[in-house]
Amino acid sequence: MANSNSGDSVVDRVLRLIAAFPEGVTALPLSELAARAELPLTTAHRLVRQLAGHGLLDVGPGGSVSLGLRLWELANRNSPTLELRQAALPFMEDIQQVLHQNVNLAVLDGREALFVERLSRRGSVANRAQVAGRMPVHVSSAGLVLMANQPRPVQAEYLEGFSDPAGRLALEDLRNLLGEAAHRGYAQLAGVVDPDTWGIAVPVLDRRKHAVAALGVVVPLREVRLQALVPALQTAARGIGRAAGRTPRESRIPFSGIHVTRITPGGAHC
C-alpha cells in the first residue's frame, strides 16, 4: 500500500477521512472534511471520488460529502455486536415498557464504553448515550460495571493510565467505585453527566461468566428505587446472556413478572 510523503498509508488516510465526520453531522463541505482529516484538498478530493464510486461516501449538490449507505451496510452485516443486539432488544423493550425511560446496551472498548443500542421514548429524561457514541469509563455506569468485571490485569492497566481532565474524580475514588460495582453486581452514577438523571447498569455475562456487555437505564434522579430496579435489570441481563449464546431455533424465555416501584416527588408509591 503506497505511502504519502508524511509516511501514512492509503488506508490511514481513508480511515481519517471517514472518521472525520463529527457526531450528529451528516454532511460536510469537501474543504472542511479535508481539514478535519488533516489531508491536502487534492488528496481528499481524489479519495472521496474513489470511495463514492464504491458507495462508501456520497457526494451531494454543491460538493457536500456524506457517509454512504454501502458503508452502513458493510459495517452492520457481520458486526460482532449484531448477535448481542438482536438478543438484547426483546429484553430492553420489556424494561422500557416497565420504566418508560431510556434503556441502553454498551460494550467496553479500551477506556471507553461504546453504546451499541439504545431505546428511548418521548417524555423520557435526557440521555447522552447515543448509538455508536462513546463515554469514558469513569463517567458512565455502563463503563464502570464493565471495567469492574474485567480481569485484574486489565483493571490495573486502566487505573495506571487513568486521568480525569475535568478533575471530578480522584484515582482512589475510582478504585472505590469499581470495588463497589464488583461487590454489588451493579454500578450507579447520580447527576454526573446530567444533574437530574441517574444511571444504573448491570453486567451481561456469557456462559463462561465473562462480561460481554452492560445493560443500563437512565432515569430521573430519586424516582426509582434500587431494590426494585436492579433485580429487573439483572433478570434481563441474564436473559440476554442466555439468548446471545443460543442457536436461532432456540426460543427466548419470556421476561415477565417484574414490577418497579416508582416514587413520586411527594413520596407516594405508584
N, C-alpha and C positions, 0 to 999 in steps of 0.2 A: 504494500500500500504506500503510495507516494507521500512524502512529507513536504510541508511547506518550508519556507526559509526559517520560520520560527521553530521548526522541529516537530510540530504536531502533525498527526496523520490526517488523512481524509476522514476517517471515522471520528477522530477527535473533533474536527470542525463540524461535521454533520450533527454530532451529539450536542455541541454547544449551540448550534443553530436551533435545533428542536427544543432544547431546554431553555432557550432564551425567552419564551413566552411566559410572562408573569401570570400568577394565579388570577383567574377571573377575566383575563383579556383574551378575546377570541381572534383578534386580527391586529397586525402591526404593519405600518409602512415599512418597506424594504430597508430604508436607510436606518430606521430605529432598530429593526431586527438585527442588522449588521453591527450596529454599535453595541447592542446588548450582548451579542455573541462575540464581540471583540474580533471581528473579521473585516478585512477590506471590503468595500462595497462591491467591487468587481467579483471577488471570490464568493460573497454571499449571493449575488445575482446568479452566478453560474450554478451554485449548489441548489438554490431554490428552484431554478428551472429544471434541473435533473430530478430532484425529489418530487416536484409537481408532476413530472412525466410518469412517475410510478404511483401517483395518488397519495403520497405521504404528506405533501403540502398542497395547498390550494392558493392560486393567485387570483384575486378578485379585481373588480373595477378600480382603476386608479393605481393598480400595482400593490394593493394591500395583500399581505400574506397571512394565511391561517393554517392550522393543522388540518390534515386531510382525513377523510373517513377511513381510508385504507390503513392509516396508522392506528386508529382506534380499533379497527377490525383485527389487525395482526396482534396488537397488544392484549386483546381480550380473548382471542380464540383459544390459546393454550396458556393463559395466565396461571401461575402457581396458586393464585388466590381464588380461581374460579370455582373449584370444588368447595372450598371453605365458604365462600359467599352463598353458593346455592344451598349448602347445608344449613347455613345460619339464618337465611331470610325468613323461613316459616316461624322460627322461634323469636326472631326480632319483631316480626309482625304481632305475635302473641303478646310480647312485653309491651309493645306500643299500644295495643288495644286496652291493656290494663292501666297504663300510666298516662296515655295521651300526651307523651313527651318524646324527646329525642332519644333514639337508640343508635349506638354506633358499634362498629367492629373494626379493630385495629390489629396490626402485626408489628413486631419490632424490627426496625431496620437501623442497625448501628446504634446511635444515640438518640434516635427519634422514634416516635410512634407514627406509623403510616396508616391512615384510615382508608380501609378498602370498601366499606359500605356504611351507609347512614340512612336512617328513616326519620323523617320529621313530619310535622303536620302544622296546619295553620293554628295559631294561638299558643304554640309551644314556646318555651324560653329560648333565648339566643344560644346558638351552638356554633362555636368557632371551628369545630371539626368538620371538614369537608372531605368528600370522597377524593382520593388521590392527594389529600393535604397531609401535612406533617406538623407535629408538635414535639418540642423537646421532651424527653422522658420526664423531667422533673416538674413540668407544669401540666401534665396530663395524668389523670387517674389510670387511664389505659396504659400509658407508658410505665408508670410506677409498678403496676401489678405485673406487667410483663417482665420488667427487669428484676423484680423481686423473685420471680420464678425461674431465673436463668441460673446456670451452673456458677459456682463461686468464682472461677477464674474470669468469667465474663463480667460478673459484677465488680470484681476487683479492678479490672481494666477500665471499666466505665467510671468508677469512683476515682481512680487515679487521674484520669483526664478531665474530671468534672470542673466546670466553671459556670457561673451564672452571671452573665453580663449585666443583668438588671439588679444584681445584688440582693435579691429577695430571699435566697435560700443558702444557708451555710452548709458546708460538707457534712458536718455532724448531724444537722437536721435531716439531710437527705438519707444518711445512714439509718436514722431512726424511722423515717417514713418507709424505707424498703424493708426494714425489720418488722414493722407493724403490718405491712401488707402481706409479708410471707407468713406471719403468725396468724393473722386473722382470716386470710384467704380472700381478701378484697382490699382495694385502695380507695380512698376518698380524698377529694380536694374541694374545699368550700371557698368560693369567691376568689379563686386565683386568676383565672382567665377573665371572667366576668364577675363583678362583685355580687350579683344577685342570683348566681347559679351554683349548683353543687354537682360535682362529677363523681360517680361511683362506678367502679369497674371490677370485674372478676376474671380470672384466667380461664381460657378454654384449653383443656388438656386433651392430648391424643391418647391412644391406647397404651402408649409407653409412659404416660404421665408427664409428657413434655408440654410446656406451654406454647401453643401454636398461634394463639390469638388472645385478644381481650374483648370481652363483651361489656359495654358500658352504657350508662344513661346520663343525661344532663337534665336536671330537674330544678324547679325553683328552690331557693335556699329555704330550709326549715319546713318544707312542705311534706316530705315523705319520710317515714320512719325507717331507719336502717334495719330494724329487726323484721320488717315486712319486706323491704325491697331486696336486701341481699339474698335471702333464700330464693326469691323469684329469679334473680339473675343467675344464681348458682345452678338452679334446676335447668334453666335454659342453656347454660354453658355446657352442662353435662350432656344434654340432648344434642347440642351442636357437635361436641366431640365424638359422640357415638355415630351421628349421621354422616359426619365427614369421612368416616372410615368404612362406610357401608358400600356394598355394590348397588348399582342402580335398581336392582329388583327388590331390594330390601325396603320395607316401608318404614316411615317415621313413626315413632311412638308419640301419640298426641300429647301436647303440652297443655295442661289444664289444671284447674283447681287452685290457681294461685290468686290470692287476694292481697292487695296492697292497701294498707290503711293510710288515708290521707289526713292531714291536719290542716284545718282552715286557719286563717290568720287569728281568729278569736279562740282557737284551741279546741274547737269541736271536732269530733271524728265524723267522717262520712265515708 
